[in-house]
């Protein structure tokens, strides 16, 4: 499945993927209109990383051990 989905559908699918790898007490935070998800990219399969990219999440270069999304930030 490679089509882009939007809104709650994309967010729910992304969170479902993230939950397979970790379920932290405080799983997200926002900084400067960017949403961060506290899941270590090294633990996520390449297939899931590719799907997460379509959904708007990429490994963060700014905050170690997390994914980030400009699509789901606080703006």
PQR file of N, CA, C, O and H, with PARSE charges and radii, in Angstrom:
ATOM      1  N   UNK A   1       0.853  -1.174   0.000 -0.4000 1.5000
ATOM      2  CA  UNK A   1       0.000   0.000   0.000 -0.0000 2.0000
ATOM      3  C   UNK A   1       0.897   1.235   0.000  0.5500 1.7000
ATOM      4  O   UNK A   1       1.565   1.500   0.999 -0.5500 1.4000
ATOM      5  N   UNK A   2       0.929   1.985  -1.078 -0.4000 1.5000
ATOM      6  CA  UNK A   2       1.824   3.137  -1.155 -0.0000 2.0000
ATOM      7  C   UNK A   2       1.093   4.462  -1.328  0.5500 1.7000
ATOM      8  O   UNK A   2       1.736   5.509  -1.397 -0.5500 1.4000
ATOM      9  H   UNK A   2       0.387   1.769  -1.890  0.4000 1.0000
ATOM     10  N   UNK A   3      -0.216   4.439  -1.398 -0.4000 1.5000
ATOM     11  CA  UNK A   3      -0.936   5.701  -1.578 -0.0000 2.0000
ATOM     12  C   UNK A   3      -0.818   6.551  -0.314  0.5500 1.7000
ATOM     13  O   UNK A   3      -0.635   6.040   0.791 -0.5500 1.4000
ATOM     14  H   UNK A   3      -0.737   3.588  -1.342  0.4000 1.0000
ATOM     15  N   UNK A   4      -0.927   7.841  -0.511 -0.4000 1.5000
ATOM     16  CA  UNK A   4      -0.877   8.759   0.613 -0.0000 2.0000
ATOM     17  C   UNK A   4      -2.274   8.904   1.187  0.5500 1.7000
ATOM     18  O   UNK A   4      -3.233   9.179   0.466 -0.5500 1.4000
ATOM     19  H   UNK A   4      -1.075   8.256  -1.409  0.4000 1.0000
ATOM     20  N   UNK A   5      -2.373   8.715   2.489 -0.4000 1.5000
ATOM     21  CA  UNK A   5      -3.631   8.966   3.174 -0.0000 2.0000
ATOM     22  C   UNK A   5      -3.403  10.149   4.097  0.5500 1.7000
ATOM     23  O   UNK A   5      -2.267  10.451   4.463 -0.5500 1.4000
ATOM     24  H   UNK A   5      -1.594   8.491   3.075  0.4000 1.0000
ATOM     25  N   UNK A   6      -4.474  10.813   4.470 -0.4000 1.5000
ATOM     26  CA  UNK A   6      -4.354  12.044   5.232 -0.0000 2.0000
ATOM     27  C   UNK A   6      -5.167  11.994   6.510  0.5500 1.7000
ATOM     28  O   UNK A   6      -5.917  11.048   6.751 -0.5500 1.4000
ATOM     29  H   UNK A   6      -5.397  10.568   4.173  0.4000 1.0000
ATOM     30  N   UNK A   7      -5.012  13.008   7.312 -0.4000 1.5000
ATOM     31  CA  UNK A   7      -5.833  13.201   8.501 -0.0000 2.0000
ATOM     32  C   UNK A   7      -5.658  12.110   9.545  0.5500 1.7000
ATOM     33  O   UNK A   7      -4.585  11.528   9.702 -0.5500 1.4000
ATOM     34  H   UNK A   7      -4.403  13.776   7.116  0.4000 1.0000
ATOM     35  N   UNK A   8      -6.756  11.855  10.254 -0.4000 1.5000
ATOM     36  CA  UNK A   8      -6.726  10.864  11.329 -0.0000 2.0000
ATOM     37  C   UNK A   8      -6.357   9.484  10.812  0.5500 1.7000
ATOM     38  O   UNK A   8      -5.712   8.717  11.527 -0.5500 1.4000
ATOM     39  H   UNK A   8      -7.628  12.328  10.126  0.4000 1.0000
ATOM     40  N   UNK A   9      -6.750   9.145   9.582 -0.4000 1.5000
ATOM     41  CA  UNK A   9      -6.405   7.836   9.035 -0.0000 2.0000
ATOM     42  C   UNK A   9      -4.894   7.648   8.982  0.5500 1.7000
ATOM     43  O   UNK A   9      -4.393   6.588   9.357 -0.5500 1.4000
ATOM     44  H   UNK A   9      -7.274   9.768   9.001  0.4000 1.0000
ATOM     45  N   UNK A  10      -4.165   8.654   8.526 -0.4000 1.5000
ATOM     46  CA  UNK A  10      -2.709   8.573   8.455 -0.0000 2.0000
ATOM     47  C   UNK A  10      -2.099   8.522   9.852  0.5500 1.7000
ATOM     48  O   UNK A  10      -1.181   7.744  10.107 -0.5500 1.4000
ATOM     49  H   UNK A  10      -4.572   9.515   8.222  0.4000 1.0000
ATOM     50  N   UNK A  11      -2.608   9.343  10.741 -0.4000 1.5000
ATOM     51  CA  UNK A  11      -2.079   9.388  12.101 -0.0000 2.0000
ATOM     52  C   UNK A  11      -2.310   8.070  12.831  0.5500 1.7000
ATOM     53  O   UNK A  11      -1.414   7.582  13.520 -0.5500 1.4000
ATOM     54  H   UNK A  11      -3.355   9.975  10.533  0.4000 1.0000
ATOM     55  N   UNK A  12      -3.480   7.497  12.691 -0.4000 1.5000
ATOM     56  CA  UNK A  12      -3.785   6.220  13.345 -0.0000 2.0000
ATOM     57  C   UNK A  12      -2.917   5.110  12.778  0.5500 1.7000
ATOM     58  O   UNK A  12      -2.399   4.286  13.532 -0.5500 1.4000
ATOM     59  H   UNK A  12      -4.208   7.894  12.132  0.4000 1.0000
ATOM     60  N   UNK A  13      -2.751   5.075  11.464 -0.4000 1.5000
ATOM     61  CA  UNK A  13      -1.900   4.036  10.876 -0.0000 2.0000
ATOM     62  C   UNK A  13      -0.457   4.187  11.358  0.5500 1.7000
ATOM     63  O   UNK A  13       0.187   3.196  11.704 -0.5500 1.4000
ATOM     64  H   UNK A  13      -3.172   5.744  10.852  0.4000 1.0000
ATOM     65  N   UNK A  14       0.050   5.414  11.383 -0.4000 1.5000
ATOM     66  CA  UNK A  14       1.420   5.645  11.841 -0.0000 2.0000
ATOM     67  C   UNK A  14       1.577   5.237  13.302  0.5500 1.7000
ATOM     68  O   UNK A  14       2.546   4.562  13.651 -0.5500 1.4000
ATOM     69  H   UNK A  14      -0.474   6.219  11.103  0.4000 1.0000
ATOM     70  N   UNK A  15       0.650   5.630  14.151 -0.4000 1.5000
ATOM     71  CA  UNK A  15       0.745   5.268  15.564 -0.0000 2.0000
ATOM     72  C   UNK A  15       0.646   3.760  15.770  0.5500 1.7000
ATOM     73  O   UNK A  15       1.278   3.216  16.675 -0.5500 1.4000
ATOM     74  H   UNK A  15      -0.137   6.178  13.867  0.4000 1.0000
ATOM     75  N   UNK A  16      -0.137   3.086  14.943 -0.4000 1.5000
ATOM     76  CA  UNK A  16      -0.237   1.629  15.028 -0.0000 2.0000
ATOM     77  C   UNK A  16       1.108   0.990  14.696  0.5500 1.7000
ATOM     78  O   UNK A  16       1.516   0.027  15.345 -0.5500 1.4000
ATOM     79  H   UNK A  16      -0.651   3.528  14.208  0.4000 1.0000
ATOM     80  N   UNK A  17       1.795   1.520  13.692 -0.4000 1.5000
ATOM     81  CA  UNK A  17       3.131   1.019  13.363 -0.0000 2.0000
ATOM     82  C   UNK A  17       4.089   1.298  14.510  0.5500 1.7000
ATOM     83  O   UNK A  17       4.820   0.401  14.931 -0.5500 1.4000
ATOM     84  H   UNK A  17       1.464   2.302  13.165  0.4000 1.0000
ATOM     85  N   UNK A  18       4.099   2.524  15.024 -0.4000 1.5000
ATOM     86  CA  UNK A  18       5.005   2.868  16.124 -0.0000 2.0000
ATOM     87  C   UNK A  18       4.781   1.976  17.337  0.5500 1.7000
ATOM     88  O   UNK A  18       5.743   1.579  17.995 -0.5500 1.4000
ATOM     89  H   UNK A  18       3.505   3.253  14.682  0.4000 1.0000
ATOM     90  N   UNK A  19       3.542   1.658  17.641 -0.4000 1.5000
ATOM     91  CA  UNK A  19       3.229   0.864  18.835 -0.0000 2.0000
ATOM     92  C   UNK A  19       3.817  -0.540  18.762  0.5500 1.7000
ATOM     93  O   UNK A  19       4.065  -1.156  19.799 -0.5500 1.4000
ATOM     94  H   UNK A  19       2.761   1.980  17.107  0.4000 1.0000
ATOM     95  N   UNK A  20       4.044  -1.057  17.556 -0.4000 1.5000
ATOM     96  CA  UNK A  20       4.660  -2.377  17.411 -0.0000 2.0000
ATOM     97  C   UNK A  20       6.063  -2.405  18.011  0.5500 1.7000
ATOM     98  O   UNK A  20       6.545  -3.464  18.414 -0.5500 1.4000
ATOM     99  H   UNK A  20       3.843  -0.557  16.714  0.4000 1.0000
ATOM    100  N   UNK A  21       6.716  -1.251  18.072 -0.4000 1.5000
ATOM    101  CA  UNK A  21       8.113  -1.190  18.479 -0.0000 2.0000
ATOM    102  C   UNK A  21       8.316  -0.685  19.898  0.5500 1.7000
ATOM    103  O   UNK A  21       9.236  -1.127  20.586 -0.5500 1.4000
ATOM    104  H   UNK A  21       6.324  -0.391  17.745  0.4000 1.0000
ATOM    105  N   UNK A  22       7.486   0.219  20.337 -0.4000 1.5000
ATOM    106  CA  UNK A  22       7.596   0.767  21.694 -0.0000 2.0000
ATOM    107  C   UNK A  22       6.251   1.337  22.096  0.5500 1.7000
ATOM    108  O   UNK A  22       5.414   1.653  21.249 -0.5500 1.4000
ATOM    109  H   UNK A  22       6.739   0.579  19.778  0.4000 1.0000
ATOM    110  N   UNK A  23       6.056   1.465  23.389 -0.4000 1.5000
ATOM    111  CA  UNK A  23       4.841   2.094  23.904 -0.0000 2.0000
ATOM    112  C   UNK A  23       5.226   2.947  25.124  0.5500 1.7000
ATOM    113  O   UNK A  23       4.864   2.629  26.256 -0.5500 1.4000
ATOM    114  H   UNK A  23       6.735   1.208  24.077  0.4000 1.0000
ATOM    115  N   UNK A  24       5.969   4.037  24.869 -0.4000 1.5000
ATOM    116  CA  UNK A  24       6.452   4.861  25.983 -0.0000 2.0000
ATOM    117  C   UNK A  24       5.322   5.584  26.712  0.5500 1.7000
ATOM    118  O   UNK A  24       4.239   5.793  26.166 -0.5500 1.4000
ATOM    119  H   UNK A  24       6.263   4.296  23.949  0.4000 1.0000
ATOM    120  N   UNK A  25       5.599   5.952  27.936 -0.4000 1.5000
ATOM    121  CA  UNK A  25       4.616   6.654  28.769 -0.0000 2.0000
ATOM    122  C   UNK A  25       4.216   7.981  28.129  0.5500 1.7000
ATOM    123  O   UNK A  25       3.035   8.326  28.110 -0.5500 1.4000
ATOM    124  H   UNK A  25       6.479   5.782  28.380  0.4000 1.0000
ATOM    125  N   UNK A  26       5.173   8.714  27.614 -0.4000 1.5000
ATOM    126  CA  UNK A  26       4.911   9.987  26.930 -0.0000 2.0000
ATOM    127  C   UNK A  26       5.434   9.850  25.498  0.5500 1.7000
ATOM    128  O   UNK A  26       6.581  10.201  25.224 -0.5500 1.4000
ATOM    129  H   UNK A  26       6.133   8.433  27.629  0.4000 1.0000
ATOM    130  N   UNK A  27       4.605   9.344  24.591 -0.4000 1.5000
ATOM    131  CA  UNK A  27       5.104   8.962  23.266 -0.0000 2.0000
ATOM    132  C   UNK A  27       5.342  10.100  22.284  0.5500 1.7000
ATOM    133  O   UNK A  27       6.046   9.904  21.293 -0.5500 1.4000
ATOM    134  H   UNK A  27       3.673   9.059  24.814  0.4000 1.0000
ATOM    135  N   UNK A  28       4.782  11.283  22.521 -0.4000 1.5000
ATOM    136  CA  UNK A  28       4.947  12.372  21.561 -0.0000 2.0000
ATOM    137  C   UNK A  28       5.245  13.686  22.268  0.5500 1.7000
ATOM    138  O   UNK A  28       4.970  13.857  23.456 -0.5500 1.4000
ATOM    139  H   UNK A  28       4.211  11.443  23.326  0.4000 1.0000
ATOM    140  N   UNK A  29       5.812  14.601  21.505 -0.4000 1.5000
ATOM    141  CA  UNK A  29       5.919  15.992  21.938 -0.0000 2.0000
ATOM    142  C   UNK A  29       6.086  16.860  20.695  0.5500 1.7000
ATOM    143  O   UNK A  29       6.484  16.369  19.638 -0.5500 1.4000
ATOM    144  H   UNK A  29       6.035  14.462  20.541  0.4000 1.0000
ATOM    145  N   UNK A  30       5.787  18.134  20.822 -0.4000 1.5000
ATOM    146  CA  UNK A  30       5.906  19.065  19.703 -0.0000 2.0000
ATOM    147  C   UNK A  30       6.880  20.177  20.072  0.5500 1.7000
ATOM    148  O   UNK A  30       6.890  20.679  21.196 -0.5500 1.4000
ATOM    149  H   UNK A  30       5.464  18.533  21.681  0.4000 1.0000
ATOM    150  N   UNK A  31       7.690  20.540  19.101 -0.4000 1.5000
ATOM    151  CA  UNK A  31       8.606  21.675  19.237 -0.0000 2.0000
ATOM    152  C   UNK A  31       8.618  22.421  17.916  0.5500 1.7000
ATOM    153  O   UNK A  31       8.808  21.812  16.864 -0.5500 1.4000
ATOM    154  H   UNK A  31       7.682  20.132  18.188  0.4000 1.0000
ATOM    155  N   UNK A  32       8.423  23.704  17.955 -0.4000 1.5000
ATOM    156  CA  UNK A  32       8.536  24.547  16.759 -0.0000 2.0000
ATOM    157  C   UNK A  32       7.725  23.990  15.590  0.5500 1.7000
ATOM    158  O   UNK A  32       8.220  23.896  14.467 -0.5500 1.4000
ATOM    159  H   UNK A  32       8.269  24.199  18.810  0.4000 1.0000
ATOM    160  N   UNK A  33       6.483  23.624  15.868 -0.4000 1.5000
ATOM    161  CA  UNK A  33       5.549  23.127  14.850 -0.0000 2.0000
ATOM    162  C   UNK A  33       5.949  21.782  14.242  0.5500 1.7000
ATOM    163  O   UNK A  33       5.566  21.477  13.112 -0.5500 1.4000
ATOM    164  H   UNK A  33       6.082  23.700  16.781  0.4000 1.0000
ATOM    165  N   UNK A  34       6.707  20.986  14.971 -0.4000 1.5000
ATOM    166  CA  UNK A  34       7.093  19.654  14.527 -0.0000 2.0000
ATOM    167  C   UNK A  34       6.664  18.655  15.596  0.5500 1.7000
ATOM    168  O   UNK A  34       6.942  18.850  16.779 -0.5500 1.4000
ATOM    169  H   UNK A  34       7.018  21.234  15.888  0.4000 1.0000
ATOM    170  N   UNK A  35       5.986  17.584  15.181 -0.4000 1.5000
ATOM    171  CA  UNK A  35       5.628  16.515  16.103 -0.0000 2.0000
ATOM    172  C   UNK A  35       6.758  15.486  16.130  0.5500 1.7000
ATOM    173  O   UNK A  35       7.255  15.068  15.085 -0.5500 1.4000
ATOM    174  H   UNK A  35       5.760  17.425  14.220  0.4000 1.0000
ATOM    175  N   UNK A  36       7.150  15.091  17.325 -0.4000 1.5000
ATOM    176  CA  UNK A  36       8.159  14.053  17.519 -0.0000 2.0000
ATOM    177  C   UNK A  36       7.503  12.845  18.171  0.5500 1.7000
ATOM    178  O   UNK A  36       6.696  12.982  19.091 -0.5500 1.4000
ATOM    179  H   UNK A  36       6.746  15.431  18.174  0.4000 1.0000
ATOM    180  N   UNK A  37       7.860  11.659  17.683 -0.4000 1.5000
ATOM    181  CA  UNK A  37       7.369  10.405  18.255 -0.0000 2.0000
ATOM    182  C   UNK A  37       8.584   9.687  18.825  0.5500 1.7000
ATOM    183  O   UNK A  37       9.563   9.448  18.118 -0.5500 1.4000
ATOM    184  H   UNK A  37       8.515  11.547  16.936  0.4000 1.0000
ATOM    185  N   UNK A  38       8.513   9.347  20.097 -0.4000 1.5000
ATOM    186  CA  UNK A  38       9.643   8.782  20.830 -0.0000 2.0000
ATOM    187  C   UNK A  38       9.760   7.275  20.598  0.5500 1.7000
ATOM    188  O   UNK A  38       9.498   6.472  21.493 -0.5500 1.4000
ATOM    189  H   UNK A  38       7.717   9.540  20.670  0.4000 1.0000
ATOM    190  N   UNK A  39      10.152   6.917  19.403 -0.4000 1.5000
ATOM    191  CA  UNK A  39      10.426   5.535  19.020 -0.0000 2.0000
ATOM    192  C   UNK A  39      11.771   5.544  18.304  0.5500 1.7000
ATOM    193  O   UNK A  39      11.996   6.358  17.408 -0.5500 1.4000
ATOM    194  H   UNK A  39      10.365   7.570  18.675  0.4000 1.0000
ATOM    195  N   UNK A  40      12.666   4.640  18.696 -0.4000 1.5000
ATOM    196  CA  UNK A  40      14.006   4.598  18.124 -0.0000 2.0000
ATOM    197  C   UNK A  40      13.971   4.078  16.686  0.5500 1.7000
ATOM    198  O   UNK A  40      13.536   2.949  16.457 -0.5500 1.4000
ATOM    199  H   UNK A  40      12.484   3.979  19.424  0.4000 1.0000
ATOM    200  N   UNK A  41      14.414   4.870  15.722 -0.4000 1.5000
ATOM    201  CA  UNK A  41      14.386   4.450  14.323 -0.0000 2.0000
ATOM    202  C   UNK A  41      15.137   3.142  14.059  0.5500 1.7000
ATOM    203  O   UNK A  41      14.762   2.390  13.159 -0.5500 1.4000
ATOM    204  H   UNK A  41      14.766   5.787  15.908  0.4000 1.0000
ATOM    205  N   UNK A  42      16.184   2.862  14.826 -0.4000 1.5000
ATOM    206  CA  UNK A  42      16.963   1.640  14.623 -0.0000 2.0000
ATOM    207  C   UNK A  42      16.134   0.374  14.876  0.5500 1.7000
ATOM    208  O   UNK A  42      16.452  -0.693  14.350 -0.5500 1.4000
ATOM    209  H   UNK A  42      16.488   3.472  15.557  0.4000 1.0000
ATOM    210  N   UNK A  43      15.099   0.492  15.660 -0.4000 1.5000
ATOM    211  CA  UNK A  43      14.249  -0.659  15.986 -0.0000 2.0000
ATOM    212  C   UNK A  43      13.184  -0.920  14.925  0.5500 1.7000
ATOM    213  O   UNK A  43      12.585  -1.996  14.909 -0.5500 1.4000
ATOM    214  H   UNK A  43      14.841   1.359  16.086  0.4000 1.0000
ATOM    215  N   UNK A  44      12.940   0.039  14.046 -0.4000 1.5000
ATOM    216  CA  UNK A  44      11.844  -0.033  13.076 -0.0000 2.0000
ATOM    217  C   UNK A  44      12.346  -0.660  11.775  0.5500 1.7000
ATOM    218  O   UNK A  44      13.408  -0.294  11.271 -0.5500 1.4000
ATOM    219  H   UNK A  44      13.427   0.913  14.059  0.4000 1.0000
ATOM    220  N   UNK A  45      11.580  -1.602  11.241 -0.4000 1.5000
ATOM    221  CA  UNK A  45      11.975  -2.275   9.992 -0.0000 2.0000
ATOM    222  C   UNK A  45      12.018  -1.283   8.836  0.5500 1.7000
ATOM    223  O   UNK A  45      11.364  -0.241   8.867 -0.5500 1.4000
ATOM    224  H   UNK A  45      10.717  -1.900  11.651  0.4000 1.0000
ATOM    225  N   UNK A  46      12.806  -1.630   7.810 -0.4000 1.5000
ATOM    226  CA  UNK A  46      12.896  -0.772   6.625 -0.0000 2.0000
ATOM    227  C   UNK A  46      11.538  -0.628   5.954  0.5500 1.7000
ATOM    228  O   UNK A  46      11.195   0.452   5.473 -0.5500 1.4000
ATOM    229  H   UNK A  46      13.337  -2.476   7.785  0.4000 1.0000
ATOM    230  N   UNK A  47      10.771  -1.696   5.918 -0.4000 1.5000
ATOM    231  CA  UNK A  47       9.428  -1.641   5.316 -0.0000 2.0000
ATOM    232  C   UNK A  47       8.534  -0.661   6.065  0.5500 1.7000
ATOM    233  O   UNK A  47       7.835   0.144   5.450 -0.5500 1.4000
ATOM    234  H   UNK A  47      11.050  -2.573   6.309  0.4000 1.0000
ATOM    235  N   UNK A  48       8.559  -0.730   7.396 -0.4000 1.5000
ATOM    236  CA  UNK A  48       7.741   0.198   8.181 -0.0000 2.0000
ATOM    237  C   UNK A  48       8.244   1.632   8.068  0.5500 1.7000
ATOM    238  O   UNK A  48       7.441   2.565   8.055 -0.5500 1.4000
ATOM    239  H   UNK A  48       9.127  -1.384   7.895  0.4000 1.0000
ATOM    240  N   UNK A  49       9.561   1.823   7.986 -0.4000 1.5000
ATOM    241  CA  UNK A  49      10.101   3.177   7.792 -0.0000 2.0000
ATOM    242  C   UNK A  49       9.610   3.768   6.474  0.5500 1.7000
ATOM    243  O   UNK A  49       9.271   4.949   6.399 -0.5500 1.4000
ATOM    244  H   UNK A  49      10.213   1.065   7.997  0.4000 1.0000
ATOM    245  N   UNK A  50       9.575   2.933   5.436 -0.4000 1.5000
ATOM    246  CA  UNK A  50       9.097   3.414   4.131 -0.0000 2.0000
ATOM    247  C   UNK A  50       7.633   3.826   4.216  0.5500 1.7000
ATOM    248  O   UNK A  50       7.243   4.853   3.661 -0.5500 1.4000
ATOM    249  H   UNK A  50       9.851   1.974   5.497  0.4000 1.0000
ATOM    250  N   UNK A  51       6.824   3.032   4.907 -0.4000 1.5000
ATOM    251  CA  UNK A  51       5.400   3.382   5.041 -0.0000 2.0000
ATOM    252  C   UNK A  51       5.238   4.629   5.894  0.5500 1.7000
ATOM    253  O   UNK A  51       4.419   5.491   5.577 -0.5500 1.4000
ATOM    254  H   UNK A  51       7.140   2.198   5.358  0.4000 1.0000
ATOM    255  N   UNK A  52       6.001   4.736   6.966 -0.4000 1.5000
ATOM    256  CA  UNK A  52       5.927   5.921   7.822 -0.0000 2.0000
ATOM    257  C   UNK A  52       6.296   7.182   7.038  0.5500 1.7000
ATOM    258  O   UNK A  52       5.725   8.248   7.270 -0.5500 1.4000
ATOM    259  H   UNK A  52       6.666   4.035   7.224  0.4000 1.0000
ATOM    260  N   UNK A  53       7.236   7.064   6.125 -0.4000 1.5000
ATOM    261  CA  UNK A  53       7.604   8.227   5.298 -0.0000 2.0000
ATOM    262  C   UNK A  53       6.422   8.683   4.457  0.5500 1.7000
ATOM    263  O   UNK A  53       6.169   9.882   4.340 -0.5500 1.4000
ATOM    264  H   UNK A  53       7.700   6.198   5.937  0.4000 1.0000
ATOM    265  N   UNK A  54       5.692   7.728   3.868 -0.4000 1.5000
ATOM    266  CA  UNK A  54       4.499   8.063   3.092 -0.0000 2.0000
ATOM    267  C   UNK A  54       3.456   8.741   3.982  0.5500 1.7000
ATOM    268  O   UNK A  54       2.736   9.635   3.536 -0.5500 1.4000
ATOM    269  H   UNK A  54       5.897   6.754   3.964  0.4000 1.0000
ATOM    270  N   UNK A  55       3.381   8.312   5.235 -0.4000 1.5000
ATOM    271  CA  UNK A  55       2.405   8.853   6.183 -0.0000 2.0000
ATOM    272  C   UNK A  55       2.843  10.185   6.785  0.5500 1.7000
ATOM    273  O   UNK A  55       2.064  10.826   7.489 -0.5500 1.4000
ATOM    274  H   UNK A  55       3.966   7.586   5.597  0.4000 1.0000
ATOM    275  N   UNK A  56       4.089  10.615   6.516 -0.4000 1.5000
ATOM    276  CA  UNK A  56       4.539  11.921   6.980 -0.0000 2.0000
ATOM    277  C   UNK A  56       5.528  11.900   8.128  0.5500 1.7000
ATOM    278  O   UNK A  56       5.762  12.939   8.746 -0.5500 1.4000
ATOM    279  H   UNK A  56       4.723  10.094   5.943  0.4000 1.0000
ATOM    280  N   UNK A  57       6.123  10.739   8.440 -0.4000 1.5000
ATOM    281  CA  UNK A  57       7.072  10.629   9.546 -0.0000 2.0000
ATOM    282  C   UNK A  57       8.415  10.121   9.048  0.5500 1.7000
ATOM    283  O   UNK A  57       8.473   9.159   8.283 -0.5500 1.4000
ATOM    284  H   UNK A  57       5.933   9.895   7.938  0.4000 1.0000
ATOM    285  N   UNK A  58       9.497  10.765   9.481 -0.4000 1.5000
ATOM    286  CA  UNK A  58      10.856  10.360   9.114 -0.0000 2.0000
ATOM    287  C   UNK A  58      11.717  10.339  10.371  0.5500 1.7000
ATOM    288  O   UNK A  58      11.423  11.044  11.337 -0.5500 1.4000
ATOM    289  H   UNK A  58       9.449  11.547  10.103  0.4000 1.0000
ATOM    290  N   UNK A  59      12.790   9.527  10.364 -0.4000 1.5000
ATOM    291  CA  UNK A  59      13.711   9.583  11.505 -0.0000 2.0000
ATOM    292  C   UNK A  59      14.188  11.025  11.694  0.5500 1.7000
ATOM    293  O   UNK A  59      14.525  11.711  10.729 -0.5500 1.4000
ATOM    294  H   UNK A  59      13.029   8.954   9.579  0.4000 1.0000
ATOM    295  N   UNK A  60      14.211  11.461  12.926 -0.4000 1.5000
ATOM    296  CA  UNK A  60      14.558  12.852  13.220 -0.0000 2.0000
ATOM    297  C   UNK A  60      16.059  13.045  13.239  0.5500 1.7000
ATOM    298  O   UNK A  60      16.793  12.252  13.827 -0.5500 1.4000
ATOM    299  H   UNK A  60      13.938  10.903  13.709  0.4000 1.0000
ATOM    300  N   UNK A  61      16.505  14.100  12.595 -0.4000 1.5000
ATOM    301  CA  UNK A  61      17.901  14.488  12.684 -0.0000 2.0000
ATOM    302  C   UNK A  61      18.145  15.430  13.848  0.5500 1.7000
ATOM    303  O   UNK A  61      19.283  15.617  14.279 -0.5500 1.4000
ATOM    304  H   UNK A  61      15.908  14.745  12.118  0.4000 1.0000
ATOM    305  N   UNK A  62      17.067  16.026  14.359 -0.4000 1.5000
ATOM    306  CA  UNK A  62      17.185  17.015  15.431 -0.0000 2.0000
ATOM    307  C   UNK A  62      17.085  16.406  16.830  0.5500 1.7000
ATOM    308  O   UNK A  62      17.808  16.812  17.740 -0.5500 1.4000
ATOM    309  H   UNK A  62      16.143  15.874  14.009  0.4000 1.0000
ATOM    310  N   UNK A  63      16.198  15.443  16.997 -0.4000 1.5000
ATOM    311  CA  UNK A  63      15.970  14.832  18.310 -0.0000 2.0000
ATOM    312  C   UNK A  63      16.332  13.353  18.190  0.5500 1.7000
ATOM    313  O   UNK A  63      15.629  12.596  17.522 -0.5500 1.4000
ATOM    314  H   UNK A  63      15.611  15.114  16.257  0.4000 1.0000
ATOM    315  N   UNK A  64      17.420  12.940  18.831 -0.4000 1.5000
ATOM    316  CA  UNK A  64      17.852  11.543  18.714 -0.0000 2.0000
ATOM    317  C   UNK A  64      16.767  10.571  19.187  0.5500 1.7000
ATOM    318  O   UNK A  64      15.937  10.899  20.035 -0.5500 1.4000
ATOM    319  H   UNK A  64      17.991  13.555  19.374  0.4000 1.0000
ATOM    320  N   UNK A  65      16.801   9.381  18.618 -0.4000 1.5000
ATOM    321  CA  UNK A  65      15.907   8.295  19.027 -0.0000 2.0000
ATOM    322  C   UNK A  65      14.441   8.651  18.856  0.5500 1.7000
ATOM    323  O   UNK A  65      13.616   8.335  19.713 -0.5500 1.4000
ATOM    324  H   UNK A  65      17.475   9.115  17.929  0.4000 1.0000
ATOM    325  N   UNK A  66      14.115   9.311  17.746 -0.4000 1.5000
ATOM    326  CA  UNK A  66      12.719   9.648  17.505 -0.0000 2.0000
ATOM    327  C   UNK A  66      12.457   9.834  16.010  0.5500 1.7000
ATOM    328  O   UNK A  66      13.378   9.899  15.197 -0.5500 1.4000
ATOM    329  H   UNK A  66      14.785   9.567  17.049  0.4000 1.0000
ATOM    330  N   UNK A  67      11.187   9.916  15.684 -0.4000 1.5000
ATOM    331  CA  UNK A  67      10.725  10.263  14.340 -0.0000 2.0000
ATOM    332  C   UNK A  67      10.092  11.654  14.439  0.5500 1.7000
ATOM    333  O   UNK A  67       9.641  12.070  15.506 -0.5500 1.4000
ATOM    334  H   UNK A  67      10.438   9.863  16.345  0.4000 1.0000
ATOM    335  N   UNK A  68      10.066  12.358  13.315 -0.4000 1.5000
ATOM    336  CA  UNK A  68       9.451  13.679  13.319 -0.0000 2.0000
ATOM    337  C   UNK A  68       8.494  13.820  12.146  0.5500 1.7000
ATOM    338  O   UNK A  68       8.596  13.111  11.145 -0.5500 1.4000
ATOM    339  H   UNK A  68      10.432  12.020  12.448  0.4000 1.0000
ATOM    340  N   UNK A  69       7.545  14.768  12.298 -0.4000 1.5000
ATOM    341  CA  UNK A  69       6.585  15.051  11.249 -0.0000 2.0000
ATOM    342  C   UNK A  69       6.241  16.527  11.256  0.5500 1.7000
ATOM    343  O   UNK A  69       5.806  17.075  12.269 -0.5500 1.4000
ATOM    344  H   UNK A  69       7.461  15.344  13.112  0.4000 1.0000
ATOM    345  N   UNK A  70       6.441  17.159  10.115 -0.4000 1.5000
ATOM    346  CA  UNK A  70       5.970  18.531   9.951 -0.0000 2.0000
ATOM    347  C   UNK A  70       4.470  18.543   9.664  0.5500 1.7000
ATOM    348  O   UNK A  70       3.786  19.516   9.982 -0.5500 1.4000
ATOM    349  H   UNK A  70       6.795  16.714   9.292  0.4000 1.0000
ATOM    350  N   UNK A  71       3.961  17.481   9.071 -0.4000 1.5000
ATOM    351  CA  UNK A  71       2.529  17.398   8.724 -0.0000 2.0000
ATOM    352  C   UNK A  71       1.659  17.439   9.968  0.5500 1.7000
ATOM    353  O   UNK A  71       0.586  18.043   9.955 -0.5500 1.4000
ATOM    354  H   UNK A  71       4.516  16.691   8.812  0.4000 1.0000
ATOM    355  N   UNK A  72       2.109  16.805  11.040 -0.4000 1.5000
ATOM    356  CA  UNK A  72       1.291  16.713  12.248 -0.0000 2.0000
ATOM    357  C   UNK A  72       1.828  17.552  13.388  0.5500 1.7000
ATOM    358  O   UNK A  72       1.591  17.233  14.553 -0.5500 1.4000
ATOM    359  H   UNK A  72       2.981  16.315  11.051  0.4000 1.0000
ATOM    360  N   UNK A  73       2.543  18.615  13.078 -0.4000 1.5000
ATOM    361  CA  UNK A  73       3.045  19.510  14.100 -0.0000 2.0000
ATOM    362  C   UNK A  73       1.929  20.333  14.713  0.5500 1.7000
ATOM    363  O   UNK A  73       0.751  20.060  14.485 -0.5500 1.4000
ATOM    364  H   UNK A  73       2.736  18.874  12.132  0.4000 1.0000
ATOM    365  N   UNK A  74       2.295  21.331  15.486 -0.4000 1.5000
ATOM    366  CA  UNK A  74       1.303  22.102  16.244 -0.0000 2.0000
ATOM    367  C   UNK A  74       0.746  23.303  15.486  0.5500 1.7000
ATOM    368  O   UNK A  74      -0.041  24.067  16.045 -0.5500 1.4000
ATOM    369  H   UNK A  74       3.252  21.553  15.671  0.4000 1.0000
ATOM    370  N   UNK A  75       1.132  23.482  14.242 -0.4000 1.5000
ATOM    371  CA  UNK A  75       0.684  24.669  13.495 -0.0000 2.0000
ATOM    372  C   UNK A  75      -0.770  24.589  13.124  0.5500 1.7000
ATOM    373  O   UNK A  75      -1.299  25.506  12.495 -0.5500 1.4000
ATOM    374  H   UNK A  75       1.771  22.861  13.788  0.4000 1.0000
TER
END
